[in-house]
Amino acid sequence: MIEIKERNNKLIEQLLDVWEKSVKETHLFLSNEEIKNIKQYVPFALKSVPNLIIETDENNLPVAFMGIDNEKLECCF
């Protein structure tokens, strides 16, 4: 697990992909249109959450992440 301080566009895009795959697998109550609408807000959330922690695979690509704000888990995908 790695705590991320610098959040460049490439990382945000990778995490957005993780988010979308996770949501499509776990949030079956959301339509594709609803996911598309929510997706536009995810980059801002990833950039603004105070503590961002990621898990990577053997190729150092993100496979999971969580965002924490004031000891509160804000997101986990």
C-alpha positions in Angstrom: 0.0 0.0 0.0 1.3 3.4 -1.0 0.1 6.8 0.3 0.0 9.2 -2.6 1.0 12.8 -2.3 1.5 13.8 -5.9 -1.6 13.1 -8.1 -0.8 13.5 -11.7 -3.3 13.1 -14.6 -2.0 9.6 -15.5 -2.6 8.4 -12.0 -6.1 10.0 -11.8 -6.9 8.3 -15.1 -5.7 4.9 -13.8 -7.7 5.3 -10.6 -10.8 6.4 -12.6 -10.5 3.1 -14.5 -10.3 1.2 -11.2 -13.3 3.1 -9.9 -15.4 2.4 -13.0 -14.6 -1.3 -13.1 -15.4 -1.6 -9.4 -18.7 0.3 -9.7 -19.9 -1.8 -12.6 -19.2 -5.0 -10.7 -20.7 -3.9 -7.3 -23.3 -1.2 -7.9 -25.7 -3.2 -10.0 -28.5 -0.8 -9.1 -26.9 2.0 -11.1 -27.5 2.3 -14.9 -24.7 2.9 -17.3 -26.0 6.4 -17.7 -25.9 7.0 -14.0 -22.4 5.7 -13.8 -21.4 8.0 -16.6 -22.9 11.0 -14.8 -21.2 10.2 -11.5 -17.9 9.5 -13.2 -17.4 13.1 -14.2 -17.1 14.0 -10.4 -14.6 11.3 -9.5 -11.4 13.0 -10.7 -12.2 16.0 -8.4 -12.8 13.7 -5.5 -9.5 11.8 -6.1 -7.6 15.1 -6.3 -9.2 16.6 -3.2 -9.4 13.8 -0.6 -6.7 14.5 2.0 -5.3 11.0 2.2 -5.2 8.8 -0.8 -3.8 5.3 -0.5 -3.4 2.9 -3.4 -2.6 -0.8 -3.9 -0.6 -1.8 -7.0 -0.1 -5.0 -8.9 3.3 -6.6 -9.9 3.5 -4.1 -12.7 3.1 -1.2 -10.3 -0.3 -0.4 -11.8 -3.1 0.7 -9.4 -5.7 -2.1 -8.6 -7.4 -0.5 -5.6 -7.6 2.7 -3.7 -9.1 4.4 -0.6 -9.6 8.0 0.4 -9.6 9.1 4.0 -10.6 12.5 5.4 -10.3 13.2 9.2 -10.2 9.4 10.1 -13.3 8.9 7.9 -13.2 6.5 5.0 -14.6 8.5 2.1 -14.1 6.0 -0.7 -12.9 2.5 -1.2 -12.7 0.8 -4.5 
